[in-house]
Structure formats: structure tokens, C-alpha cells
Amino acid sequence: MLGVLMACFAWAVIVPISLTAPPSAVLGAVFLIEMAGFGAALVLVLWTAVNPRPSPATTWGTTALLLAVSLVLWAPAHLWAERGEQPWAWLAGFAIAACALVSWQSGVVMALVLAAAAWIGGIVFDGEIVAGVLTLLGCGVVVWAMCQALVWLLRLLWTAQDVREAQTALAIAEERLRAGRELHDVLGHRLGIIALKAELAAGLTARDPGRATTECEAICGLASETLIDVRRAVHGQTVADLGAQLQAADLVLRSAGIEASVEADPDLLPRLSRELSHLLATVIREAVTNLLRHSRARQVSITVAATGRAPTLVIVNDGVREPERNEIFGGTGLAALSDRCAAVGAYLSVDRSTEDRFELRVECPHDAGRS
């Protein structure tokens, strides 16, 4: 379509050249060079016209350039015009149409200035004043009307391209967010376990070297597993199994010296969708990680059961710290979990009704646990 538009305005150069007769070959060459400059300025204006969001500086800059080139051709086009022809009026009409495609303001400015120039040209060169002005304005209006649809379509195509680029950027940002969230979950959980086992191994080095060696080997194994999980998270391959995550939470809490109670309805777990299983596993992993980092819990209970026909996860601990120091009550971790739950229709809530008790509850969508 851009080619069709340029082809339409190619007549802005062809018509004036065909209606003039320079007195010598040298002057003819000069006139052709000037017309080439006019054509280049016209192309710049048309390029601005099809841009969906041209800046005011670009709009008026290209308009001023085309106006200046048109006025340079004013005298040669009148002096060398064939008898009874209006080459400069045609040239000016195309210039007005091009500027009007950019904006109606620039089109009006060009029409006023070039119409005045056509009027003066008719007086100075004893031409037909009315015919020149009417040719100029008529050409401008007709060409503008013919090309308006083409410019609109080109702007629409450019806008669609911008939308596709914005969608691509959004997809990249979402993937980065997903990778960051997965890495936060995996590293936060595993590094917390590694830190606890490292402290335990350090304390056992002098008293029980054999057990300390066993703990060090466990740390190495966890580090290797963490590296594998990080790679899987980067490639979007992390799949959390709720049953395995419940077992891991029980093991981690007991390793940290916390009395843990983990209960899950064995009939409910197989009926959960993969999406909900992943969600609840993620909540458990995040909650245990935060609990180990930011609380003084001695007792923790994790329960997965069906309340009516809606699966519910409840995590309760007794190690609440002061709100301003306890990140379990707020921060990006809990906010991210809440957003994840909302995305699948689940609801996450916290209850701190007493000073030494903290409850995190996730209520899944109604009928989510029914096979």
C-alpha cells in the first residue's frame, strides 16, 4: 500500500515536467534536479503521514521543507510553462494534499501560502489567476480524498505492528516473572534446609564426627538437587507434587526440631487437578520456607481436607514474631501467593487472632476436588 501511495504522488513530479519547456538543456537539467528535490521532500512528508504517531517537530519540519522546495520551483515553473498550462499549480496541489494527509493544520497552512503564491504568479507572469488557484485547490482536494483511505490503512498496519511488539515484550516480561517466581520458591526452600543442616553439622563436628559427615553428605545432595531444580525452573519444567511436598515439609520441619503434624485426605489428593496440586504444593513450600526463616515456631500443623466439596489447605504455627519483623504477614512472598491463588479462583487468607498463633488458609474453587 505504501508503494501505491508513492505511485499516486509520482504524478506530482511527472505532470509539472510534462507541462514545462526549459529554454536550454542546461536549464532543463537544473529543473529536473529541482524536481528531484521536490520529490524527495514529498516522500518525507508522506512517510510522516503514514506514521501512526508523528511528533509535532517532524510534522512541521517536513511541511516547512516541502513548502520551501515548492516556492523554489515557483519562478521556473511559471517562466517555462507551456502556453495555457499550469505546471506549478499542479505541483502545489500535490504538495497541499500530502501535507493535509499528515494533519489538517499543515494542509491549511500549505493551501493558504501556495494559493497566495499562485495568485501572485498569475499577476506577475500574466497568467490565468482564477484557473491557477482553482487547479491548485482542486488537485489538492481530489488527491487528498483519493489517498486518505490508503494512509489510514497504512497507519492501521503500523499500529498493529506496534501491538505485536508490545505483546512480545509482555510475553517476555511474564516469562521473566514466572522464572523469578519459580527460582524464589525453589531456592528459598532448599537453601533454608541447607542452612539448617549446615548449622547442625557444625554443631556435631566435635561431638559426633560420623553424624556430622552424614549431614555434610546430605547437604551436598541437596545442593545437587537444588541445581537441577533451578535448571528445570528456568526452562519451565518444575512440577510440584502435593503428596511429595507434604512429605518434604514434614521431614524439613522435624529436622529443624519443630513438632509437625501433617494430615491429608488420601481420597482427595488424587482427585485434585494438576493445576491445583501445583498451587497447594507451592503454598506449602513457601509457607515452610518463611516459617523457618522468620518465626520461632515449635509446633506446626498442615492439613489438606475437603470442606464440603471444596479442597482447603490450612497451615498453623505458634511462632509468631512482631508484625514489623515477621515477613510471613506481608511482603512480596505472601502477595505473590495470593495472586497465584486468585488466578485459579482460589482464595488465600491469614488469621492472627491471637498473639502466638498464625494461620494461613487456602480455599480452592467450589467442586474443585470432585472427580
C-alpha positions in Angstrom: 0.0 0.0 0.0 2.9 2.3 0.6 4.0 1.7 -2.9 0.6 2.5 -4.2 0.6 5.7 -2.3 4.0 6.7 -3.6 2.9 5.8 -7.2 -0.1 8.2 -6.8 2.2 11.0 -5.8 4.7 10.2 -8.6 2.4 12.3 -10.8 3.4 15.3 -8.7 6.8 15.1 -10.5 5.6 13.8 -13.9 2.9 16.3 -14.6 4.9 19.5 -14.0 7.8 18.2 -16.0 5.5 17.3 -18.9 3.9 20.8 -18.8 7.2 22.8 -18.9 9.7 23.6 -21.7 13.0 25.0 -20.3 14.8 27.1 -23.0 18.0 25.1 -22.8 19.4 21.7 -21.9 21.3 23.2 -19.0 18.2 24.8 -17.6 16.3 21.6 -18.2 18.8 19.7 -16.2 18.6 22.2 -13.4 14.8 22.0 -13.4 15.0 18.2 -13.2 17.3 18.4 -10.2 14.9 20.8 -8.5 12.0 18.5 -9.2 14.0 15.6 -7.8 14.4 17.6 -4.6 10.7 18.3 -4.6 10.0 14.5 -4.9 12.4 13.7 -2.0 10.7 16.3 0.2 7.3 14.9 -0.8 8.4 11.4 0.2 9.4 12.6 3.6 6.0 14.2 4.1 4.2 11.0 3.0 6.4 8.9 5.4 5.4 11.2 8.2 1.7 10.9 7.1 1.7 7.1 7.4 3.4 7.2 10.8 0.7 6.5 13.4 2.2 9.0 15.9 4.4 11.6 14.3 5.9 14.2 16.6 4.9 17.9 16.1 8.5 18.7 15.3 8.6 16.1 12.5 5.2 17.2 11.2 6.0 20.9 10.9 9.7 20.2 9.9 8.7 18.2 6.8 5.9 20.6 6.0 8.3 23.6 6.1 10.8 21.7 3.9 8.2 20.8 1.2 6.9 24.4 1.3 10.4 25.8 0.8 11.1 23.5 -2.1 7.7 24.3 -3.7 8.5 28.0 -3.5 11.9 27.5 -5.1 10.1 26.0 -8.1 7.6 28.8 -8.3 9.5 31.0 -10.7 10.9 28.3 -13.1 7.5 26.6 -13.3 5.8 29.8 -14.3 8.6 31.0 -16.6 8.9 27.8 -18.6 5.3 26.7 -18.6 3.9 25.8 -21.9 1.2 28.1 -23.2 -2.1 27.8 -21.4 -0.7 25.2 -18.8 -0.4 25.5 -15.0 2.5 23.2 -14.0 3.2 25.0 -10.7 -0.5 24.8 -9.7 -0.4 21.0 -10.2 2.8 20.7 -8.3 1.5 22.9 -5.4 -1.8 20.9 -5.4 0.0 17.6 -4.7 2.1 19.4 -2.0 -1.1 20.5 -0.3 -2.6 17.0 -0.5 0.5 15.4 1.1 0.6 17.9 4.0 -3.2 17.5 4.5 -2.6 13.8 4.9 -0.2 14.5 7.8 -2.6 16.9 9.6 -5.3 19.2 8.6 -3.4 22.1 10.2 -0.4 21.7 8.0 -2.7 21.2 5.0 -4.5 24.5 5.7 -1.2 26.4 6.1 0.1 25.0 2.8 -3.1 25.8 1.0 -3.1 29.4 2.1 0.5 30.0 1.3 0.6 28.2 -2.0 -2.8 29.7 -3.1 -1.4 33.1 -2.4 1.7 32.3 -4.4 -0.5 31.1 -7.3 -2.4 34.3 -7.2 0.8 36.4 -7.3 2.2 34.2 -10.0 -0.8 34.9 -12.2 -0.3 38.6 -11.7 3.5 38.7 -12.2 3.6 36.3 -15.2 0.3 37.4 -16.8 -1.3 34.1 -16.3 -4.8 33.0 -15.6 -5.2 33.8 -11.9 -8.5 32.0 -11.2 -7.6 29.0 -13.3 -4.3 28.6 -11.4 -5.9 28.9 -8.0 -8.8 26.5 -8.9 -6.4 24.0 -10.3 -4.2 24.1 -7.2 -7.1 23.7 -4.8 -8.9 21.1 -6.9 -5.9 19.0 -7.3 -5.2 19.2 -3.6 -8.7 18.1 -2.6 -9.0 15.3 -5.1 -5.6 13.8 -4.4 -6.2 14.1 -0.6 -9.6 12.4 -0.8 -8.2 9.5 -3.0 -5.2 8.8 -0.7 -6.9 9.2 2.6 -8.0 5.6 2.8 -4.5 4.4 1.9 -2.9 6.4 4.7 -5.5 5.2 7.2 -4.8 1.6 6.3 -1.0 2.1 6.5 -1.3 3.7 9.9 -3.5 0.8 11.0 -0.8 -1.7 9.8 1.9 0.2 11.7 -0.3 0.3 14.8 -0.9 -3.5 14.5 2.9 -4.0 14.3 3.4 -1.9 17.4 0.7 -4.0 19.2 2.5 -7.2 18.2 5.8 -5.9 19.5 4.1 -4.9 22.8 2.6 -8.4 23.1 6.0 -9.9 22.5 7.5 -7.6 25.2 4.7 -8.6 27.6 5.2 -12.3 27.0 8.9 -11.8 27.7 8.1 -10.0 30.9 5.7 -12.7 32.0 8.2 -15.4 31.4 10.8 -13.5 33.4 8.3 -13.1 36.2 7.5 -16.8 36.1 11.2 -17.8 36.2 11.8 -15.4 39.0 8.9 -16.7 41.0 9.9 -20.3 40.5 13.5 -19.6 41.4 12.3 -17.8 44.5 10.3 -20.9 45.5 13.0 -23.4 44.8 16.0 -21.5 46.2 14.2 -20.2 49.2 13.0 -23.6 50.3 16.2 -25.6 49.5 18.7 -23.0 50.8 16.7 -22.8 54.1 17.1 -26.6 54.5 20.8 -26.4 53.6 21.4 -23.7 56.1 19.7 -25.7 58.9 21.7 -28.8 58.1 25.0 -26.8 57.9 24.3 -25.4 61.4 23.6 -28.9 62.6 26.7 -30.3 61.0 28.8 -27.5 62.5 27.5 -28.3 66.0 28.1 -32.0 65.6 31.7 -31.8 64.2 33.3 -32.1 67.6 30.7 -34.3 69.4 29.8 -36.7 66.7 32.1 -36.7 63.6 30.2 -39.6 62.0 26.9 -37.9 62.1 28.4 -34.6 61.0 29.8 -36.3 57.9 26.4 -37.7 57.2 24.8 -34.3 57.4 27.6 -32.9 55.1 26.8 -35.6 52.5 23.1 -34.7 52.8 24.0 -31.0 52.2 25.9 -32.0 49.1 22.9 -34.0 47.8 20.5 -31.1 48.5 22.8 -28.7 46.7 22.9 -31.0 43.6 19.1 -31.4 43.7 18.7 -27.6 44.0 20.9 -27.0 41.0 18.8 -29.5 39.0 15.6 -27.8 40.1 16.9 -24.4 39.3 17.6 -25.5 35.7 14.2 -27.0 35.5 12.6 -23.8 36.8 14.4 -21.7 34.2 13.1 -24.0 31.4 9.5 -24.0 32.9 9.7 -27.7 33.8 9.1 -27.6 37.5 6.2 -29.8 38.5 5.3 -29.8 42.2 3.6 -32.9 43.5 1.4 -32.2 46.5 2.0 -35.5 48.2 5.7 -35.3 47.8 5.7 -31.7 49.1 3.7 -32.7 52.2 6.3 -35.4 53.0 9.2 -33.0 52.4 7.6 -30.4 54.6 7.2 -32.9 57.4 10.8 -34.0 57.1 12.2 -30.5 57.0 10.2 -29.3 60.0 11.2 -32.3 62.1 14.8 -31.8 61.0 14.6 -28.3 62.4 13.4 -29.6 65.7 9.8 -28.5 65.1 6.9 -30.7 66.1 5.0 -31.2 62.9 1.5 -32.6 62.2 0.8 -33.2 58.6 -2.6 -34.6 57.6 -4.1 -35.0 54.1 -7.2 -36.7 52.9 -5.9 -39.7 50.9 -9.0 -39.8 48.8 -8.8 -36.1 48.0 -5.2 -35.8 46.6 -5.8 -38.0 43.5 -8.9 -36.0 42.6 -7.1 -32.7 42.5 -6.3 -31.2 39.1 -2.6 -30.8 38.2 -3.0 -27.0 38.5 -4.5 -27.1 42.0 -2.0 -29.7 43.1 0.8 -27.5 41.9 -0.7 -24.4 43.6 -1.1 -26.1 47.0 2.4 -27.6 46.8 3.8 -24.1 46.1 1.9 -22.6 49.0 3.2 -25.3 51.4 6.8 -24.8 50.1 6.6 -21.0 50.5 4.9 -21.2 53.9 7.5 -23.7 55.3 10.4 -21.6 53.9 9.0 -18.4 55.5 8.3 -20.2 58.7 11.9 -21.5 59.0 13.3 -18.0 58.2 11.0 -15.7 60.1 9.4 -17.4 63.0 10.2 -19.2 66.3 7.6 -21.9 65.8 7.8 -25.1 67.9 4.6 -26.6 66.6 3.2 -26.6 63.1 0.2 -28.3 61.6 -0.5 -28.7 57.9 -4.0 -30.0 56.9 -5.4 -30.7 53.4 -9.0 -31.7 53.6 -12.3 -31.2 51.7 -14.6 -28.7 53.3 -17.9 -29.6 51.7 -16.8 -30.1 48.2 -14.1 -27.5 48.2 -10.5 -28.6 49.0 -8.9 -26.5 51.7 -5.3 -26.1 52.9 -4.7 -24.9 56.5 -1.2 -24.2 57.9 -1.0 -23.2 61.6 2.1 -22.3 63.6 2.8 -20.9 67.1 5.9 -19.0 66.4 4.6 -15.5 65.5 7.1 -12.6 65.8 6.3 -8.9 65.9 4.5 -7.8 62.8 7.1 -5.4 61.7 9.8 -8.1 61.8 7.7 -11.0 60.6 7.6 -11.3 56.8 5.0 -14.0 56.9 2.3 -11.4 57.4 3.1 -9.4 54.3 5.8 -8.8 51.8 6.1 -9.9 48.2 6.0 -13.7 49.1 2.5 -13.7 50.5 1.3 -11.2 47.9 2.6 -13.4 45.1 0.9 -16.4 46.6 -2.3 -14.5 46.9 -2.1 -13.5 43.2 -1.4 -17.1 42.2 -4.4 -18.3 44.1 -6.7 -15.7 42.7 -5.6 -16.6 39.1 -7.2 -20.1 39.5 -10.2 -19.0 41.6 -8.8 -19.9 45.0 -8.8 -17.6 48.0 -5.8 -17.1 50.4 -6.4 -15.6 53.8 -4.4 -15.3 57.0 -5.6 -15.2 60.6 -3.7 -13.8 63.5 -6.4 -13.7 66.1 -4.1 -14.4 68.9 -0.6 -13.1 69.6 1.1 -16.6 69.4 -0.8 -18.1 66.5 -0.7 -17.7 62.8 -3.0 -19.4 60.4 -2.7 -19.5 56.6 -5.7 -20.9 54.7 -6.3 -21.5 51.0 -9.8 -22.3 49.9 -10.0 -23.8 46.4 -12.8 -23.3 44.0 -16.1 -25.0 44.8 -16.3 -28.5 43.4 -12.6 -28.5 42.5 -12.0 -31.7 44.4 -14.8 -33.6 43.0 -13.9 -36.2 40.4 
